[in-house]
Amino acid sequence: MDYIVLINYIKNNYSFNWLTNSQKNAYNILKEYLIYDDVINLYGKRGVGKTFLGWVFAKNNNFIYFENEDAFRNYKVKTKINAIIDNGSLKDGREIRRMVSLKTNKVIYISRKKILDYGIELKLDLNDVEHVLNNLSPIIGENINTNIQNLKINDIDLWNIFKGRVYEY
């Protein structure tokens, strides 16, 4: 299987039901925090599903998803929008607020580290990994070279698991 085929499968089939329990919990907290602040931080290490959660949240809540800050900066708006900015590299909450103030009503800023006071850390567990693999089983097959029981919680990286399925190692 090709990596592009996998990504296209995900983009064409994902839904709220594809979220893991950890992602659903973070999703609900994001909605709650957006009541109290206009700029919320979703953070976590590589491969825990932050981007995927951003796609689902954008799709279900009238947010526009931006893959990075440059895509957001280059977006021309006529009225203020709700935005999700992924792969955030800014390290200061004031910089983020300045960047988004003229274009947005609400923002979810996705990064690897906590930057803002209202921040939700996304972490996965083995049940979450199993859920993701079940979502993808129609295209990647079942039980192919990945024994999730041998994974350590701190080492969970969905990208590495996908690579193992795509490149069969």
Backbone hydrogen bonds in HBPLUS format (Angstrom, degrees):
<---DONOR---> <-ACCEPTOR-->    atom                        ^
c    i                          cat <-CA-CA->   ^        H-A-AA   ^      H-
h    n   atom  resd res      DA  || num        DHA   H-A  angle D-A-AA Bond
n    s   type  num  typ     dist DA aas  dist angle  dist       angle   num
A0006-LEU N   A0002-ASP O   3.10 MM   4  6.49 153.8  2.17 149.0 156.1     1
A0007-ILE N   A0003-TYR O   2.97 MM   4  6.32 165.1  2.00 157.4 160.0     2
A0008-ASN N   A0004-ILE O   2.88 MM   4  6.00 163.9  1.90 150.9 155.9     3
A0009-TYR N   A0005-VAL O   2.90 MM   4  6.04 150.2  1.99 143.6 152.1     4
A0010-ILE N   A0006-LEU O   2.99 MM   4  6.32 160.0  2.03 151.9 156.9     5
A0011-LYS N   A0007-ILE O   2.91 MM   4  6.18 170.8  1.92 156.4 158.3     6
A0012-ASN N   A0008-ASN O   2.92 MM   4  5.98 145.3  2.04 144.4 153.0     7
A0013-ASN N   A0009-TYR O   3.08 MM   4  6.07 126.6  2.38 142.8 154.7     8
A0013-ASN N   A0010-ILE O   3.21 MM   3  5.35 145.5  2.34 103.1 112.8     9
A0014-TYR N   A0010-ILE O   2.97 MM   4  5.55 140.8  2.13 161.7 161.0    10
A0018-TRP N   A0015-SER O   2.95 MM   3  5.39 151.8  2.03 110.8 119.6    11
A0019-LEU N   A0016-PHE O   3.00 MM   3  5.58 159.1  2.05 115.9 122.3    12
A0024-LYS N   A0020-THR O   2.83 MM   4  6.09 157.4  1.88 154.3 160.8    13
A0025-ASN N   A0021-ASN O   2.98 MM   4  6.16 156.0  2.03 146.0 152.3    14
A0026-ALA N   A0022-SER O   3.03 MM   4  6.29 161.5  2.06 145.5 150.3    15
A0027-TYR N   A0023-GLN O   2.79 MM   4  5.95 156.8  1.84 149.2 156.3    16
A0028-ASN N   A0024-LYS O   3.01 MM   4  6.23 161.3  2.05 148.9 152.3    17
A0029-ILE N   A0025-ASN O   3.04 MM   4  6.33 154.0  2.11 147.7 155.2    18
A0030-LEU N   A0026-ALA O   2.81 MM   4  6.05 157.8  1.86 153.5 159.8    19
A0031-LYS N   A0027-TYR O   3.09 MM   4  6.43 161.8  2.12 150.3 154.2    20
A0032-GLU N   A0028-ASN O   3.08 MM   4  6.33 155.3  2.15 142.5 149.3    21
A0033-TYR N   A0029-ILE O   2.77 MM   4  6.00 172.5  1.78 162.6 163.8    22
A0034-LEU N   A0030-LEU O   2.94 MM   4  6.10 151.2  2.03 151.9 159.2    23
A0035-ILE N   A0032-GLU O   2.99 MM   3  5.50 156.7  2.05 113.4 121.0    24
A0036-TYR N   A0033-TYR O   2.88 MM   3  5.32 135.3  2.08 109.9 121.5    25
A0037-ASP N   A0033-TYR O   2.99 MM   4  6.24 144.4  2.12 155.1 166.3    26
A0107-VAL N   A0038-ASP O   2.69 MM  69  6.06 147.1  1.79 158.5 169.8    27
A0040-ILE N   A0107-VAL O   2.87 MM  67  6.20 167.0  1.89 156.4 158.6    28
A0109-TYR N   A0040-ILE O   2.73 MM  69  6.07 167.3  1.74 166.2 169.5    29
A0041-ASN N   A0118-TYR O   2.90 MM  77  6.20 171.0  1.91 157.0 159.9    30
A0120-ILE N   A0041-ASN O   2.77 MM  79  6.28 152.4  1.85 160.6 169.5    31
A0042-LEU N   A0109-TYR O   2.97 MM  67  6.05 153.5  2.04 132.6 141.1    32
A0111-SER N   A0042-LEU O   2.97 MM  69  6.44 152.8  2.05 151.8 160.3    33
A0043-TYR N   A0120-ILE O   2.92 MM  77  6.17 167.8  1.93 152.7 156.1    34
A0122-LEU N   A0043-TYR O   2.76 MM  79  6.14 158.0  1.80 162.2 169.8    35
A0044-GLY N   A0111-SER O   3.23 MM  67  6.85 135.0  2.45 135.2 147.5    36
A0158-LEU N   A0047-GLY O   2.74 MM 111  4.68 171.6  1.75 130.7 128.8    37
A0053-LEU N   A0049-GLY O   3.00 MM   4  6.13 161.1  2.04 146.7 152.0    38
A0054-GLY N   A0050-LYS O   2.89 MM   4  6.19 152.0  1.97 147.5 155.9    39
A0055-TRP N   A0051-THR O   2.90 MM   4  6.30 151.0  1.99 152.4 160.2    40
A0056-VAL N   A0052-PHE O   3.04 MM   4  6.37 166.6  2.06 157.1 159.1    41
A0057-PHE N   A0053-LEU O   2.86 MM   4  6.02 165.5  1.88 153.3 158.0    42
A0058-ALA N   A0054-GLY O   2.90 MM   4  5.98 165.1  1.93 148.4 152.8    43
A0059-LYS N   A0055-TRP O   2.96 MM   4  6.13 164.2  1.99 150.8 155.3    44
A0060-ASN N   A0056-VAL O   3.03 MM   4  6.18 151.9  2.11 150.3 157.0    45
A0061-ASN N   A0057-PHE O   2.99 MM   4  5.84 126.2  2.28 148.6 160.3    46
A0063-PHE N   A0058-ALA O   3.41 MM   5  4.34 171.4  2.41 126.2 126.8    47
A0064-ILE N   A0082-ASN O   2.83 MM  18  6.22 156.4  1.88 143.7 147.9    48
A0084-ILE N   A0064-ILE O   2.84 MM  20  6.07 152.9  1.91 154.6 151.5    49
A0066-PHE N   A0084-ILE O   2.74 MM  18  5.93 155.0  1.80 166.8 174.4    50
A0086-ASP N   A0066-PHE O   2.93 MM  20  6.11 167.0  1.95 160.0 164.2    51
A0072-PHE N   A0068-ASN O   3.25 MM   4  6.60 154.1  2.32 144.3 151.5    52
A0073-ARG N   A0069-GLU O   2.81 MM   4  6.09 165.4  1.83 156.5 160.3    53
A0074-ASN N   A0070-ASP O   2.94 MM   4  6.08 152.7  2.02 150.3 156.8    54
A0075-TYR N   A0072-PHE O   3.10 MM   3  5.23 153.8  2.17 105.7 113.9    55
A0081-ILE N   A0103-LYS O   2.87 MM  22  6.30 159.0  1.92 145.2 146.6    56
A0105-ASN N   A0081-ILE O   2.64 MM  24  5.67 150.3  1.73 146.1 150.2    57
A0083-ALA N   A0106-LYS O   2.88 MM  23  6.36 159.3  1.92 155.0 157.9    58
A0108-ILE N   A0083-ALA O   2.92 MM  25  6.45 149.4  2.01 148.9 158.9    59
A0085-ILE N   A0108-ILE O   2.91 MM  23  6.33 155.6  1.97 157.6 165.7    60
A0110-ILE N   A0085-ILE O   2.80 MM  25  6.02 172.6  1.81 160.9 163.5    61
A0088-GLY N   A0110-ILE O   2.72 MM  22  5.64 163.7  1.74 170.4 166.5    62
A0095-GLU N   A0092-ASP O   3.03 MM   3  5.38 124.0  2.36 105.8 119.2    63
A0096-ILE N   A0092-ASP O   3.22 MM   4  6.64 155.7  2.28 150.5 157.4    64
A0097-ARG N   A0093-GLY O   2.95 MM   4  6.20 165.6  1.97 151.3 154.9    65
A0098-ARG N   A0094-ARG O   2.92 MM   4  6.12 154.9  1.98 146.0 152.8    66
A0099-MET N   A0095-GLU O   2.94 MM   4  6.13 159.7  1.98 147.7 153.3    67
A0100-VAL N   A0096-ILE O   3.10 MM   4  6.34 151.5  2.18 152.9 159.6    68
A0101-SER N   A0097-ARG O   3.00 MM   4  5.72 131.5  2.25 143.9 154.1    69
A0103-LYS N   A0100-VAL O   3.21 MM   3  5.64 140.0  2.38 111.8 122.5    70
A0104-THR N   A0100-VAL O   3.14 MM   4  5.77 143.1  2.28 169.9 171.6    71
A0128-ASP N   A0125-ASP O   3.03 MM   3  5.28 122.7  2.37 102.0 116.3    72
A0129-VAL N   A0125-ASP O   3.15 MM   4  6.59 154.8  2.22 151.0 157.9    73
A0130-GLU N   A0126-LEU O   3.00 MM   4  6.24 161.1  2.03 148.5 153.4    74
A0131-HIS N   A0127-ASN O   2.97 MM   4  6.20 151.6  2.05 143.2 150.8    75
A0132-VAL N   A0128-ASP O   2.97 MM   4  6.30 158.4  2.01 153.0 158.1    76
A0133-LEU N   A0129-VAL O   2.95 MM   4  6.23 165.8  1.97 155.7 159.3    77
A0134-ASN N   A0130-GLU O   2.91 MM   4  6.12 149.2  2.00 144.9 153.7    78
A0135-ASN N   A0131-HIS O   2.94 MM   4  6.24 151.3  2.02 147.4 155.1    79
A0136-LEU N   A0132-VAL O   3.12 MM   4  6.43 145.7  2.24 145.4 154.5    80
A0137-SER N   A0133-LEU O   2.90 MM   4  5.86 110.8  2.40 136.8 153.6    81
A0137-SER N   A0134-ASN O   3.29 MM   3  4.98 152.2  2.37  94.4 102.5    82
A0139-ILE N   A0136-LEU O   2.94 MM   3  5.74 148.9  2.03 126.3 134.2    83
A0140-ILE N   A0136-LEU O   2.92 MM   4  5.97 167.8  1.94 156.1 159.4    84
A0141-GLY N   A0137-SER O   2.93 MM   4  4.59 142.4  2.07 124.5 128.1    85
A0150-ASN N   A0147-ASN O   3.13 MM   3  5.89 158.1  2.17 120.2 125.4    86
A0151-LEU N   A0148-ILE O   3.09 MM   3  5.25 160.9  2.13 106.7 112.7    87
A0155-ASP N   A0152-LYS O   2.79 MM   3  5.17 147.8  1.89 114.3 125.2    88
A0156-ILE N   A0153-ILE O   3.39 MM   3  5.62 171.9  2.40 110.8 112.5    89
A0160-ASN N   A0157-ASP O   3.02 MM   3  5.51 122.0  2.37 109.5 122.6    90
A0161-ILE N   A0157-ASP O   3.19 MM   4  6.58 155.1  2.25 149.7 157.2    91
A0162-PHE N   A0158-LEU O   2.82 MM   4  6.06 159.1  1.86 151.8 157.3    92
A0163-LYS N   A0159-TRP O   2.87 MM   4  6.12 159.5  1.91 148.9 154.6    93
A0164-GLY N   A0160-ASN O   3.02 MM   4  6.24 153.9  2.09 142.3 149.0    94
A0165-ARG N   A0161-ILE O   3.06 MM   4  6.41 146.2  2.18 143.4 152.6    95
A0165-ARG N   A0162-PHE O   3.00 MM   3  5.02 117.6  2.40  94.4 110.3    96
A0166-VAL N   A0162-PHE O   2.72 MM   4  5.96 163.8  1.74 160.6 165.6    97
A0167-TYR N   A0163-LYS O   2.78 MM   4  5.70 169.2  1.79 151.3 155.2    98
A0168-GLU N   A0164-GLY O   2.90 MM   4  5.12 109.1  2.41 120.2 131.8    99
A0169-TYR N   A0164-GLY O   3.10 MM   5  4.81 136.8  2.29 118.9 131.1   100
